Amino acid sequence: MAASRPAQITTDRCSSVVDYEWSVNCIHLIPFLAYTQFSYNHKIKDKRAITQIKPDIRLRNSGAKRIMGGILPARAIKAMFEDGTIKAPNTPDSDQIQPASLDLRLGQQAWRVRASFLPGPGAKVEEKLQGLILHEIDLSKGAVLETGCVYIVKLQEALSLPAGLSATTNPKSSTGRIDVFTRVITDDGREFDRVPVGYNGALYAEISPRTFPVLVRSGSRLSQIRFRDGDALISDEALRDVHKEHILMSGGNELIGGGVQLSIDLMGDGIGSLIGYRAKRHTGLIDVDVKAAHDPLDFWEPIYNRGDASLILDPNEFYILVSQEAVHVPPMYAAEMVPFDPLVGEFRVHYAGFFDPGFGHSTVGGTGSRAVLEVRSHEVPFLVGHGQTVGRLVYEHMAERPATLYGEGIGSNYQGQALKLSKHFKVAESAS
């Protein structure tokens, strides 16, 4: 792990806020609102070469019929480092590989850019960068990334995926909970956070702190990647059968439709109880690599149940709330949080989308784990009510059961959680 404090800090001050949320994946419903639509089409483009997970955990191409598919577990990810499918200048950190995902490490250099972008077909990220760079930043000794600015960082990990294998990326939970908007870009990329089948090339992180300035360094891990063999998505009909066997959710509305539907809890434990946090402006710096370093009250305003089971979200403010439902991801499944429906309201829920196998699993201390919701309203004040559906958990099947589950001796920060801030903050007595 990198040192908790750098020997030298480079500070980058922004002169203006960049509108970085525009993308070709947005559908404009009314003139001042845009909602991102996510694609889950992971079908194999090359039917002649199907990826298999062999008994030795190596990934190879074969013309034989598929014997296994789904989300790749930790031991397959480890093998991908060994056979060159994942390339990096340094060996993986001891806690970098999760049960069904891999944390991605920042490289040595960041570029402050004028705007977000996608390279598009036939274009490289670094080619597009040339006309957008404002200045370069050395991350080897640590650097401050300021709010309202857009940065591009080449990641340490590069990929050489075989035919049939694709990947999806997302911010880590701790990244989303401090309102750092980050997504991954590939060469020839048409979409953010999607790595196409058979991709061979570098990965880049786009980073834009929204509320708090953050201190990062080479090796900091803000994003994670999940590898997918074929199409692993579970239909609602099949998901209902899984729910009968494993109980995927309890409490709240307990609805399945487009995945497990999650609703917001604004009641807490009754009148006077803590139900959420609203981020403060003009705060101090957050070091993304240091745990339990900050007093929550220096960065957050607690929100209490005052007898009215509703909350008005102020425009461009950031909130930490929690789901009514306790959720469960059984060992043979992985889940991802996605927006419920853009028609239900103009707010974004949950930057960090991956839920690894074992989240909420009773045998590893996960009973009662609820989904913490990172919420941001857009443009106009918006009223949300207790029990309102705000997100969905879509489930995918694993290629095989991970040897170690989330929360099982791997330093998982959010197993068994209720309402909880990121790992960077001390536990608030008022929330305990």
ROSE-656690 format. One record per residue (C-alpha): x, y, z; residue number from 1. Coordinates in Angstrom, 1 decimal. Layout:
N
<r px="X" py="Y" pz="Z" nr="NUM"/>
...
***
This chain:
432
<r px="0.0" py="0.0" pz="0.0" nr="1"/>
<r px="1.2" py="3.5" pz="-0.8" nr="2"/>
<r px="2.2" py="5.8" pz="2.0" nr="3"/>
<r px="-0.7" py="7.6" pz="3.7" nr="4"/>
<r px="0.8" py="11.0" pz="3.0" nr="5"/>
<r px="2.8" py="12.0" pz="-0.1" nr="6"/>
<r px="6.1" py="13.7" pz="0.1" nr="7"/>
<r px="4.9" py="16.3" pz="-2.3" nr="8"/>
<r px="1.4" py="17.4" pz="-3.4" nr="9"/>
<r px="0.5" py="18.9" pz="-6.7" nr="10"/>
<r px="-2.6" py="21.0" pz="-6.6" nr="11"/>
<r px="-4.8" py="21.7" pz="-9.7" nr="12"/>
<r px="-7.2" py="24.5" pz="-9.4" nr="13"/>
<r px="-10.1" py="24.7" pz="-11.8" nr="14"/>
<r px="-11.4" py="27.9" pz="-13.3" nr="15"/>
<r px="-14.7" py="26.5" pz="-14.5" nr="16"/>
<r px="-17.0" py="23.5" pz="-14.2" nr="17"/>
<r px="-17.0" py="21.2" pz="-17.2" nr="18"/>
<r px="-20.3" py="19.6" pz="-18.2" nr="19"/>
<r px="-18.8" py="16.1" pz="-18.3" nr="20"/>
<r px="-22.0" py="14.1" pz="-18.0" nr="21"/>
<r px="-22.9" py="14.4" pz="-21.7" nr="22"/>
<r px="-22.6" py="11.2" pz="-23.6" nr="23"/>
<r px="-24.0" py="9.5" pz="-26.7" nr="24"/>
<r px="-25.8" py="7.2" pz="-24.3" nr="25"/>
<r px="-28.1" py="9.9" pz="-23.0" nr="26"/>
<r px="-31.7" py="10.1" pz="-24.0" nr="27"/>
<r px="-33.2" py="13.6" pz="-23.6" nr="28"/>
<r px="-36.7" py="13.3" pz="-22.3" nr="29"/>
<r px="-37.4" py="17.0" pz="-21.8" nr="30"/>
<r px="-35.1" py="19.9" pz="-22.7" nr="31"/>
<r px="-33.3" py="20.2" pz="-19.4" nr="32"/>
<r px="-33.1" py="16.5" pz="-18.3" nr="33"/>
<r px="-30.9" py="13.7" pz="-19.5" nr="34"/>
<r px="-30.8" py="10.1" pz="-18.3" nr="35"/>
<r px="-28.2" py="7.5" pz="-19.0" nr="36"/>
<r px="-29.4" py="4.2" pz="-20.4" nr="37"/>
<r px="-27.3" py="1.2" pz="-19.8" nr="38"/>
<r px="-26.9" py="-1.7" pz="-22.3" nr="39"/>
<r px="-26.7" py="-5.3" pz="-21.1" nr="40"/>
<r px="-26.2" py="-6.9" pz="-24.5" nr="41"/>
<r px="-23.2" py="-9.1" pz="-24.0" nr="42"/>
<r px="-23.8" py="-11.6" pz="-26.7" nr="43"/>
<r px="-20.8" py="-13.2" pz="-28.4" nr="44"/>
<r px="-19.8" py="-11.7" pz="-31.7" nr="45"/>
<r px="-17.5" py="-14.5" pz="-32.9" nr="46"/>
<r px="-19.4" py="-17.8" pz="-32.7" nr="47"/>
<r px="-16.5" py="-19.7" pz="-34.1" nr="48"/>
<r px="-14.2" py="-19.2" pz="-31.1" nr="49"/>
<r px="-15.8" py="-19.7" pz="-27.7" nr="50"/>
<r px="-14.0" py="-18.9" pz="-24.5" nr="51"/>
<r px="-13.9" py="-21.7" pz="-21.9" nr="52"/>
<r px="-12.7" py="-21.8" pz="-18.3" nr="53"/>
<r px="-10.5" py="-24.9" pz="-18.3" nr="54"/>
<r px="-9.8" py="-27.0" pz="-15.2" nr="55"/>
<r px="-6.4" py="-25.2" pz="-15.0" nr="56"/>
<r px="-8.3" py="-21.9" pz="-14.9" nr="57"/>
<r px="-6.6" py="-20.7" pz="-18.2" nr="58"/>
<r px="-8.7" py="-18.8" pz="-20.7" nr="59"/>
<r px="-8.3" py="-20.2" pz="-24.3" nr="60"/>
<r px="-10.2" py="-20.2" pz="-27.6" nr="61"/>
<r px="-11.8" py="-23.3" pz="-28.7" nr="62"/>
<r px="-14.2" py="-24.4" pz="-31.4" nr="63"/>
<r px="-15.9" py="-26.8" pz="-29.0" nr="64"/>
<r px="-19.3" py="-26.3" pz="-27.4" nr="65"/>
<r px="-19.3" py="-23.9" pz="-24.4" nr="66"/>
<r px="-19.0" py="-25.9" pz="-21.2" nr="67"/>
<r px="-19.2" py="-22.9" pz="-18.9" nr="68"/>
<r px="-20.0" py="-19.2" pz="-19.0" nr="69"/>
<r px="-20.9" py="-16.3" pz="-16.7" nr="70"/>
<r px="-19.0" py="-13.8" pz="-14.6" nr="71"/>
<r px="-15.4" py="-14.9" pz="-14.0" nr="72"/>
<r px="-14.4" py="-15.5" pz="-10.3" nr="73"/>
<r px="-11.2" py="-14.4" pz="-8.6" nr="74"/>
<r px="-9.1" py="-17.4" pz="-9.5" nr="75"/>
<r px="-9.8" py="-17.0" pz="-13.2" nr="76"/>
<r px="-8.8" py="-13.3" pz="-12.8" nr="77"/>
<r px="-5.6" py="-14.3" pz="-11.2" nr="78"/>
<r px="-4.9" py="-16.7" pz="-14.0" nr="79"/>
<r px="-5.5" py="-13.9" pz="-16.5" nr="80"/>
<r px="-2.5" py="-12.0" pz="-15.0" nr="81"/>
<r px="-0.4" py="-15.2" pz="-15.3" nr="82"/>
<r px="-1.2" py="-15.8" pz="-19.0" nr="83"/>
<r px="-1.0" py="-12.2" pz="-20.2" nr="84"/>
<r px="-4.8" py="-11.6" pz="-20.7" nr="85"/>
<r px="-4.3" py="-8.8" pz="-18.1" nr="86"/>
<r px="-1.0" py="-7.0" pz="-18.3" nr="87"/>
<r px="0.4" py="-4.7" pz="-15.7" nr="88"/>
<r px="3.9" py="-3.3" pz="-14.8" nr="89"/>
<r px="3.4" py="-4.5" pz="-11.2" nr="90"/>
<r px="2.1" py="-7.7" pz="-9.7" nr="91"/>
<r px="-1.5" py="-7.4" pz="-8.3" nr="92"/>
<r px="-1.9" py="-6.0" pz="-4.8" nr="93"/>
<r px="-2.8" py="-8.6" pz="-2.2" nr="94"/>
<r px="-6.3" py="-7.3" pz="-1.8" nr="95"/>
<r px="-6.8" py="-6.1" pz="-5.5" nr="96"/>
<r px="-8.7" py="-9.2" pz="-6.7" nr="97"/>
<r px="-12.3" py="-9.4" pz="-5.3" nr="98"/>
<r px="-14.6" py="-12.5" pz="-5.5" nr="99"/>
<r px="-15.9" py="-11.4" pz="-8.9" nr="100"/>
<r px="-14.1" py="-8.3" pz="-9.9" nr="101"/>
<r px="-10.7" py="-6.6" pz="-10.1" nr="102"/>
<r px="-9.7" py="-3.2" pz="-8.7" nr="103"/>
<r px="-8.0" py="-1.0" pz="-11.3" nr="104"/>
<r px="-4.9" py="1.0" pz="-10.3" nr="105"/>
<r px="-4.1" py="4.5" pz="-11.5" nr="106"/>
<r px="-0.8" py="4.9" pz="-13.4" nr="107"/>
<r px="1.9" py="7.5" pz="-13.1" nr="108"/>
<r px="0.4" py="10.4" pz="-15.0" nr="109"/>
<r px="-2.9" py="12.3" pz="-15.2" nr="110"/>
<r px="-4.0" py="14.9" pz="-17.7" nr="111"/>
<r px="-6.4" py="17.7" pz="-16.9" nr="112"/>
<r px="-8.6" py="18.1" pz="-20.0" nr="113"/>
<r px="-11.2" py="20.6" pz="-21.2" nr="114"/>
<r px="-14.0" py="18.1" pz="-21.6" nr="115"/>
<r px="-15.1" py="14.5" pz="-21.3" nr="116"/>
<r px="-15.0" py="12.5" pz="-24.6" nr="117"/>
<r px="-15.3" py="9.1" pz="-26.2" nr="118"/>
<r px="-12.7" py="8.3" pz="-28.9" nr="119"/>
<r px="-15.1" py="6.4" pz="-31.2" nr="120"/>
<r px="-14.3" py="3.8" pz="-33.9" nr="121"/>
<r px="-10.8" py="3.9" pz="-35.3" nr="122"/>
<r px="-9.5" py="6.4" pz="-32.7" nr="123"/>
<r px="-7.2" py="6.0" pz="-29.8" nr="124"/>
<r px="-7.7" py="7.7" pz="-26.5" nr="125"/>
<r px="-4.3" py="9.4" pz="-26.5" nr="126"/>
<r px="-4.9" py="10.7" pz="-30.0" nr="127"/>
<r px="-8.1" py="12.4" pz="-28.8" nr="128"/>
<r px="-6.3" py="13.7" pz="-25.8" nr="129"/>
<r px="-3.9" py="15.8" pz="-27.8" nr="130"/>
<r px="-6.4" py="18.6" pz="-28.5" nr="131"/>
<r px="-7.9" py="18.6" pz="-25.0" nr="132"/>
<r px="-5.0" py="18.6" pz="-22.6" nr="133"/>
<r px="-4.7" py="21.6" pz="-20.4" nr="134"/>
<r px="-1.7" py="20.3" pz="-18.4" nr="135"/>
<r px="-0.1" py="17.1" pz="-17.2" nr="136"/>
<r px="0.1" py="16.0" pz="-13.5" nr="137"/>
<r px="2.6" py="13.6" pz="-11.9" nr="138"/>
<r px="0.9" py="11.1" pz="-9.7" nr="139"/>
<r px="4.0" py="9.4" pz="-8.4" nr="140"/>
<r px="4.2" py="11.6" pz="-5.3" nr="141"/>
<r px="0.5" py="12.3" pz="-5.0" nr="142"/>
<r px="-1.7" py="15.0" pz="-6.5" nr="143"/>
<r px="-5.0" py="16.8" pz="-5.6" nr="144"/>
<r px="-7.9" py="16.5" pz="-8.0" nr="145"/>
<r px="-10.2" py="19.5" pz="-7.7" nr="146"/>
<r px="-13.9" py="19.5" pz="-7.9" nr="147"/>
<r px="-15.6" py="20.4" pz="-11.2" nr="148"/>
<r px="-12.5" py="19.4" pz="-13.3" nr="149"/>
<r px="-12.1" py="16.5" pz="-15.7" nr="150"/>
<r px="-9.0" py="14.3" pz="-15.6" nr="151"/>
<r px="-7.8" py="11.4" pz="-17.7" nr="152"/>
<r px="-5.5" py="8.8" pz="-16.2" nr="153"/>
<r px="-4.0" py="5.8" pz="-17.9" nr="154"/>
<r px="-4.5" py="2.7" pz="-15.8" nr="155"/>
<r px="-1.8" py="0.2" pz="-14.9" nr="156"/>
<r px="-3.9" py="-2.7" pz="-16.2" nr="157"/>
<r px="-4.2" py="-3.3" pz="-19.9" nr="158"/>
<r px="-6.2" py="-6.1" pz="-21.6" nr="159"/>
<r px="-5.8" py="-8.7" pz="-24.3" nr="160"/>
<r px="-9.1" py="-10.4" pz="-24.2" nr="161"/>
<r px="-9.9" py="-13.6" pz="-26.1" nr="162"/>
<r px="-12.9" py="-14.0" pz="-28.3" nr="163"/>
<r px="-16.1" py="-14.4" pz="-26.3" nr="164"/>
<r px="-14.8" py="-12.5" pz="-23.3" nr="165"/>
<r px="-16.0" py="-8.9" pz="-22.5" nr="166"/>
<r px="-15.9" py="-6.7" pz="-19.4" nr="167"/>
<r px="-17.8" py="-4.0" pz="-17.6" nr="168"/>
<r px="-16.4" py="-1.4" pz="-15.3" nr="169"/>
<r px="-17.8" py="0.7" pz="-12.4" nr="170"/>
<r px="-16.6" py="3.0" pz="-9.6" nr="171"/>
<r px="-15.7" py="1.3" pz="-6.4" nr="172"/>
<r px="-18.2" py="1.7" pz="-3.6" nr="173"/>
<r px="-15.8" py="4.0" pz="-1.7" nr="174"/>
<r px="-15.4" py="6.2" pz="-4.8" nr="175"/>
<r px="-19.1" py="6.7" pz="-5.3" nr="176"/>
<r px="-19.8" py="7.5" pz="-1.7" nr="177"/>
<r px="-17.5" py="10.5" pz="-1.8" nr="178"/>
<r px="-19.1" py="11.7" pz="-5.1" nr="179"/>
<r px="-16.2" py="11.1" pz="-7.3" nr="180"/>
<r px="-17.6" py="10.5" pz="-10.8" nr="181"/>
<r px="-15.3" py="8.1" pz="-12.6" nr="182"/>
<r px="-15.7" py="5.9" pz="-15.6" nr="183"/>
<r px="-13.4" py="3.9" pz="-17.9" nr="184"/>
<r px="-12.6" py="4.6" pz="-21.5" nr="185"/>
<r px="-11.1" py="2.2" pz="-24.1" nr="186"/>
<r px="-9.5" py="2.8" pz="-27.5" nr="187"/>
<r px="-12.2" py="2.9" pz="-30.3" nr="188"/>
<r px="-14.7" py="3.2" pz="-27.5" nr="189"/>
<r px="-18.4" py="4.0" pz="-28.3" nr="190"/>
<r px="-19.5" py="3.6" pz="-24.6" nr="191"/>
<r px="-18.2" py="4.4" pz="-21.2" nr="192"/>
<r px="-17.6" py="1.5" pz="-18.8" nr="193"/>
<r px="-17.9" py="-1.2" pz="-21.5" nr="194"/>
<r px="-15.0" py="-3.2" pz="-22.8" nr="195"/>
<r px="-16.0" py="-5.1" pz="-25.9" nr="196"/>
<r px="-15.4" py="-8.7" pz="-26.7" nr="197"/>
<r px="-11.8" py="-9.5" pz="-27.6" nr="198"/>
<r px="-10.5" py="-6.0" pz="-26.7" nr="199"/>
<r px="-6.8" py="-5.6" pz="-26.9" nr="200"/>
<r px="-5.4" py="-2.3" pz="-25.5" nr="201"/>
<r px="-5.0" py="0.1" pz="-22.7" nr="202"/>
<r px="-7.6" py="1.3" pz="-20.2" nr="203"/>
<r px="-8.1" py="4.9" pz="-19.1" nr="204"/>
<r px="-10.0" py="6.4" pz="-16.2" nr="205"/>
<r px="-12.0" py="9.6" pz="-16.5" nr="206"/>
<r px="-12.2" py="11.2" pz="-13.1" nr="207"/>
<r px="-14.2" py="14.2" pz="-11.9" nr="208"/>
<r px="-14.7" py="15.0" pz="-8.2" nr="209"/>
<r px="-18.1" py="16.5" pz="-7.8" nr="210"/>
<r px="-18.2" py="17.6" pz="-4.1" nr="211"/>
<r px="-14.9" py="16.9" pz="-2.3" nr="212"/>
<r px="-11.4" py="17.5" pz="-3.6" nr="213"/>
<r px="-9.4" py="14.2" pz="-3.4" nr="214"/>
<r px="-5.8" py="13.2" pz="-3.0" nr="215"/>
<r px="-4.8" py="10.4" pz="-5.3" nr="216"/>
<r px="-1.5" py="8.8" pz="-6.3" nr="217"/>
<r px="-0.2" py="6.1" pz="-8.6" nr="218"/>
<r px="-1.7" py="2.8" pz="-7.4" nr="219"/>
<r px="-4.9" py="4.4" pz="-6.0" nr="220"/>
<r px="-7.9" py="2.3" pz="-6.9" nr="221"/>
<r px="-11.1" py="4.2" pz="-7.9" nr="222"/>
<r px="-12.6" py="1.8" pz="-10.4" nr="223"/>
<r px="-13.2" py="-2.0" pz="-10.7" nr="224"/>
<r px="-13.7" py="-4.3" pz="-13.6" nr="225"/>
<r px="-15.8" py="-7.5" pz="-14.0" nr="226"/>
<r px="-15.2" py="-10.0" pz="-16.7" nr="227"/>
<r px="-18.0" py="-11.8" pz="-18.5" nr="228"/>
<r px="-17.9" py="-15.0" pz="-20.6" nr="229"/>
<r px="-20.9" py="-14.7" pz="-23.0" nr="230"/>
<r px="-24.3" py="-13.5" pz="-21.8" nr="231"/>
<r px="-24.8" py="-14.1" pz="-18.0" nr="232"/>
<r px="-27.9" py="-12.0" pz="-17.3" nr="233"/>
<r px="-30.7" py="-13.7" pz="-15.4" nr="234"/>
<r px="-34.3" py="-13.1" pz="-16.6" nr="235"/>
<r px="-37.0" py="-12.0" pz="-14.2" nr="236"/>
<r px="-38.6" py="-15.4" pz="-14.5" nr="237"/>
<r px="-35.4" py="-17.2" pz="-13.5" nr="238"/>
<r px="-34.7" py="-14.6" pz="-10.8" nr="239"/>
<r px="-38.0" py="-15.3" pz="-9.1" nr="240"/>
<r px="-37.0" py="-19.0" pz="-8.9" nr="241"/>
<r px="-33.6" py="-17.9" pz="-7.4" nr="242"/>
<r px="-35.4" py="-15.7" pz="-4.9" nr="243"/>
<r px="-37.6" py="-18.6" pz="-3.8" nr="244"/>
<r px="-34.5" py="-20.7" pz="-3.1" nr="245"/>
<r px="-32.1" py="-18.1" pz="-1.7" nr="246"/>
<r px="-34.2" py="-15.0" pz="-0.6" nr="247"/>
<r px="-32.6" py="-12.2" pz="-2.5" nr="248"/>
<r px="-34.3" py="-9.4" pz="-0.6" nr="249"/>
<r px="-36.3" py="-8.9" pz="2.6" nr="250"/>
<r px="-38.3" py="-6.0" pz="3.9" nr="251"/>
<r px="-39.5" py="-3.1" pz="1.8" nr="252"/>
<r px="-41.6" py="-3.7" pz="-1.3" nr="253"/>
<r px="-40.0" py="-7.0" pz="-2.3" nr="254"/>
<r px="-40.6" py="-6.6" pz="-6.0" nr="255"/>
<r px="-38.9" py="-8.2" pz="-9.0" nr="256"/>
<r px="-39.2" py="-6.4" pz="-12.4" nr="257"/>
<r px="-36.2" py="-5.7" pz="-14.5" nr="258"/>
<r px="-34.2" py="-7.2" pz="-11.6" nr="259"/>
<r px="-34.7" py="-6.8" pz="-7.8" nr="260"/>
<r px="-36.3" py="-3.4" pz="-7.3" nr="261"/>
<r px="-35.0" py="-1.3" pz="-4.5" nr="262"/>
<r px="-36.9" py="1.4" pz="-2.6" nr="263"/>
<r px="-35.7" py="4.3" pz="-0.4" nr="264"/>
<r px="-36.0" py="4.2" pz="3.4" nr="265"/>
<r px="-36.9" py="7.6" pz="4.9" nr="266"/>
<r px="-38.4" py="6.3" pz="8.1" nr="267"/>
<r px="-35.3" py="4.8" pz="9.7" nr="268"/>
<r px="-36.0" py="3.7" pz="13.3" nr="269"/>
<r px="-38.7" py="6.2" pz="13.8" nr="270"/>
<r px="-39.0" py="9.9" pz="14.5" nr="271"/>
<r px="-35.6" py="11.5" pz="15.4" nr="272"/>
<r px="-33.5" py="8.6" pz="13.9" nr="273"/>
<r px="-30.8" py="9.2" pz="11.3" nr="274"/>
<r px="-32.0" py="8.5" pz="7.7" nr="275"/>
<r px="-29.2" py="10.0" pz="5.6" nr="276"/>
<r px="-26.5" py="12.5" pz="4.9" nr="277"/>
<r px="-26.2" py="15.6" pz="2.7" nr="278"/>
<r px="-22.7" py="16.6" pz="1.6" nr="279"/>
<r px="-21.2" py="19.9" pz="2.7" nr="280"/>
<r px="-19.5" py="22.3" pz="0.3" nr="281"/>
<r px="-16.0" py="23.8" pz="0.7" nr="282"/>
<r px="-14.6" py="21.1" pz="2.8" nr="283"/>
<r px="-11.2" py="19.8" pz="3.4" nr="284"/>
<r px="-9.3" py="17.2" pz="1.3" nr="285"/>
<r px="-10.0" py="13.4" pz="1.3" nr="286"/>
<r px="-7.1" py="11.0" pz="0.8" nr="287"/>
<r px="-8.7" py="8.1" pz="-1.1" nr="288"/>
<r px="-6.1" py="5.6" pz="0.3" nr="289"/>
<r px="-6.6" py="6.4" pz="4.0" nr="290"/>
<r px="-9.4" py="4.8" pz="6.1" nr="291"/>
<r px="-11.2" py="6.3" pz="9.1" nr="292"/>
<r px="-9.3" py="9.6" pz="8.9" nr="293"/>
<r px="-12.1" py="12.2" pz="9.0" nr="294"/>
<r px="-14.9" py="13.3" pz="11.3" nr="295"/>
<r px="-18.1" py="12.9" pz="9.3" nr="296"/>
<r px="-19.5" py="16.2" pz="10.6" nr="297"/>
<r px="-16.7" py="18.0" pz="8.8" nr="298"/>
<r px="-18.0" py="16.8" pz="5.5" nr="299"/>
<r px="-21.7" py="15.8" pz="6.0" nr="300"/>
<r px="-24.9" py="17.2" pz="7.4" nr="301"/>
<r px="-27.0" py="14.4" pz="9.1" nr="302"/>
<r px="-30.6" py="14.1" pz="8.0" nr="303"/>
<r px="-33.1" py="12.9" pz="10.6" nr="304"/>
<r px="-36.7" py="11.6" pz="10.4" nr="305"/>
<r px="-38.8" py="14.6" pz="11.5" nr="306"/>
<r px="-42.1" py="12.8" pz="11.1" nr="307"/>
<r px="-42.6" py="13.5" pz="7.4" nr="308"/>
<r px="-41.7" py="10.4" pz="5.3" nr="309"/>
<r px="-40.4" py="12.5" pz="2.4" nr="310"/>
<r px="-37.3" py="14.4" pz="1.4" nr="311"/>
<r px="-36.8" py="17.3" pz="-1.1" nr="312"/>
<r px="-33.5" py="16.7" pz="-3.0" nr="313"/>
<r px="-31.9" py="20.1" pz="-3.7" nr="314"/>
<r px="-30.5" py="20.6" pz="-7.2" nr="315"/>
<r px="-26.9" py="19.5" pz="-7.6" nr="316"/>
<r px="-26.6" py="18.4" pz="-4.0" nr="317"/>
<r px="-25.2" py="15.0" pz="-3.0" nr="318"/>
<r px="-27.0" py="12.6" pz="-0.6" nr="319"/>
<r px="-26.2" py="9.3" pz="1.1" nr="320"/>
<r px="-29.4" py="7.3" pz="1.7" nr="321"/>
<r px="-30.2" py="3.7" pz="2.2" nr="322"/>
<r px="-32.6" py="1.1" pz="0.8" nr="323"/>
<r px="-35.6" py="-0.4" pz="2.7" nr="324"/>
<r px="-34.7" py="-3.8" pz="1.4" nr="325"/>
<r px="-31.9" py="-6.0" pz="2.8" nr="326"/>
<r px="-30.3" py="-7.6" pz="-0.2" nr="327"/>
<r px="-28.5" py="-10.9" pz="-0.7" nr="328"/>
<r px="-26.2" py="-12.0" pz="-3.5" nr="329"/>
<r px="-25.8" py="-15.8" pz="-3.2" nr="330"/>
<r px="-22.3" py="-17.4" pz="-3.9" nr="331"/>
<r px="-23.2" py="-18.5" pz="-7.5" nr="332"/>
<r px="-24.4" py="-15.0" pz="-8.5" nr="333"/>
<r px="-23.2" py="-11.4" pz="-9.0" nr="334"/>
<r px="-25.3" py="-8.3" pz="-9.1" nr="335"/>
<r px="-25.1" py="-4.8" pz="-10.4" nr="336"/>
<r px="-27.1" py="-1.7" pz="-9.5" nr="337"/>
<r px="-28.7" py="0.1" pz="-12.4" nr="338"/>
<r px="-31.2" py="3.0" pz="-12.7" nr="339"/>
<r px="-34.9" py="2.0" pz="-12.2" nr="340"/>
<r px="-36.6" py="4.1" pz="-14.9" nr="341"/>
<r px="-35.8" py="7.6" pz="-16.1" nr="342"/>
<r px="-39.5" py="8.4" pz="-16.0" nr="343"/>
<r px="-39.7" py="8.1" pz="-12.2" nr="344"/>
<r px="-37.7" py="11.3" pz="-11.5" nr="345"/>
<r px="-34.8" py="13.5" pz="-12.4" nr="346"/>
<r px="-32.2" py="12.1" pz="-10.0" nr="347"/>
<r px="-29.2" py="9.7" pz="-10.4" nr="348"/>
<r px="-28.9" py="6.9" pz="-7.9" nr="349"/>
<r px="-25.7" py="4.9" pz="-7.1" nr="350"/>
<r px="-22.5" py="5.5" pz="-8.9" nr="351"/>
<r px="-20.9" py="2.3" pz="-7.7" nr="352"/>
<r px="-22.8" py="-0.7" pz="-9.2" nr="353"/>
<r px="-21.1" py="-4.0" pz="-8.4" nr="354"/>
<r px="-22.3" py="-6.3" pz="-5.6" nr="355"/>
<r px="-20.0" py="-9.3" pz="-5.4" nr="356"/>
<r px="-21.0" py="-12.9" pz="-4.5" nr="357"/>
<r px="-21.6" py="-13.2" pz="-0.8" nr="358"/>
<r px="-22.8" py="-9.7" pz="-0.2" nr="359"/>
<r px="-25.5" py="-10.1" pz="2.4" nr="360"/>
<r px="-24.8" py="-13.8" pz="2.8" nr="361"/>
<r px="-25.6" py="-15.0" pz="6.3" nr="362"/>
<r px="-22.6" py="-17.4" pz="6.6" nr="363"/>
<r px="-20.1" py="-14.5" pz="6.2" nr="364"/>
<r px="-21.8" py="-12.0" pz="8.5" nr="365"/>
<r px="-23.9" py="-10.3" pz="5.8" nr="366"/>
<r px="-27.4" py="-10.7" pz="7.3" nr="367"/>
<r px="-29.4" py="-7.6" pz="6.9" nr="368"/>
<r px="-27.0" py="-5.8" pz="4.4" nr="369"/>
<r px="-28.8" py="-3.0" pz="2.7" nr="370"/>
<r px="-27.9" py="-1.1" pz="-0.4" nr="371"/>
<r px="-26.4" py="2.4" pz="0.4" nr="372"/>
<r px="-27.7" py="4.8" pz="-2.3" nr="373"/>
<r px="-25.6" py="7.7" pz="-3.6" nr="374"/>
<r px="-28.2" py="10.2" pz="-4.8" nr="375"/>
<r px="-27.9" py="13.4" pz="-6.8" nr="376"/>
<r px="-30.8" py="15.5" pz="-8.1" nr="377"/>
<r px="-30.6" py="17.4" pz="-11.4" nr="378"/>
<r px="-31.7" py="20.9" pz="-12.4" nr="379"/>
<r px="-34.8" py="21.1" pz="-10.3" nr="380"/>
<r px="-35.8" py="20.3" pz="-6.6" nr="381"/>
<r px="-37.3" py="16.8" pz="-6.5" nr="382"/>
<r px="-39.5" py="15.2" pz="-3.8" nr="383"/>
<r px="-38.8" py="11.6" pz="-3.0" nr="384"/>
<r px="-41.0" py="9.6" pz="-0.6" nr="385"/>
<r px="-40.5" py="6.7" pz="1.7" nr="386"/>
<r px="-40.8" py="3.4" pz="-0.2" nr="387"/>
<r px="-40.3" py="5.0" pz="-3.6" nr="388"/>
<r px="-38.5" py="2.7" pz="-6.1" nr="389"/>
<r px="-35.2" py="4.2" pz="-7.0" nr="390"/>
<r px="-33.0" py="1.4" pz="-8.4" nr="391"/>
<r px="-32.7" py="-2.2" pz="-9.6" nr="392"/>
<r px="-30.3" py="-4.9" pz="-8.9" nr="393"/>
<r px="-29.8" py="-7.1" pz="-12.0" nr="394"/>
<r px="-28.3" py="-10.5" pz="-11.3" nr="395"/>
<r px="-25.9" py="-12.5" pz="-13.4" nr="396"/>
<r px="-24.7" py="-16.1" pz="-12.9" nr="397"/>
<r px="-21.1" py="-16.9" pz="-12.0" nr="398"/>
<r px="-19.0" py="-19.1" pz="-14.2" nr="399"/>
<r px="-18.1" py="-21.0" pz="-11.0" nr="400"/>
<r px="-18.4" py="-20.4" pz="-7.2" nr="401"/>
<r px="-15.6" py="-18.1" pz="-5.9" nr="402"/>
<r px="-13.3" py="-19.7" pz="-3.5" nr="403"/>
<r px="-13.7" py="-16.7" pz="-1.2" nr="404"/>
<r px="-16.9" py="-14.7" pz="-0.8" nr="405"/>
<r px="-17.4" py="-11.0" pz="-0.1" nr="406"/>
<r px="-16.8" py="-10.3" pz="3.6" nr="407"/>
<r px="-14.9" py="-13.6" pz="4.1" nr="408"/>
<r px="-11.5" py="-12.5" pz="5.3" nr="409"/>
<r px="-10.7" py="-10.2" pz="2.4" nr="410"/>
<r px="-11.1" py="-6.8" pz="4.1" nr="411"/>
<r px="-14.6" py="-6.0" pz="2.8" nr="412"/>
<r px="-15.7" py="-2.7" pz="4.1" nr="413"/>
<r px="-19.5" py="-2.8" pz="3.7" nr="414"/>
<r px="-20.7" py="-6.3" pz="4.6" nr="415"/>
<r px="-23.6" py="-6.2" pz="7.0" nr="416"/>
<r px="-24.1" py="-2.5" pz="6.4" nr="417"/>
<r px="-27.1" py="-0.3" pz="7.0" nr="418"/>
<r px="-26.7" py="3.5" pz="6.4" nr="419"/>
<r px="-22.9" py="3.9" pz="6.2" nr="420"/>
<r px="-20.5" py="6.5" pz="4.8" nr="421"/>
<r px="-17.4" py="5.5" pz="2.9" nr="422"/>
<r px="-14.4" py="3.9" pz="4.6" nr="423"/>
<r px="-12.6" py="7.3" pz="4.7" nr="424"/>
<r px="-14.7" py="8.5" pz="7.7" nr="425"/>
<r px="-14.7" py="7.6" pz="11.3" nr="426"/>
<r px="-17.9" py="5.8" pz="12.5" nr="427"/>
<r px="-20.3" py="8.4" pz="13.6" nr="428"/>
<r px="-21.7" py="7.8" pz="17.0" nr="429"/>
<r px="-25.1" py="9.3" pz="16.0" nr="430"/>
<r px="-25.3" py="6.7" pz="13.3" nr="431"/>
<r px="-24.5" py="3.7" pz="15.5" nr="432"/>
***
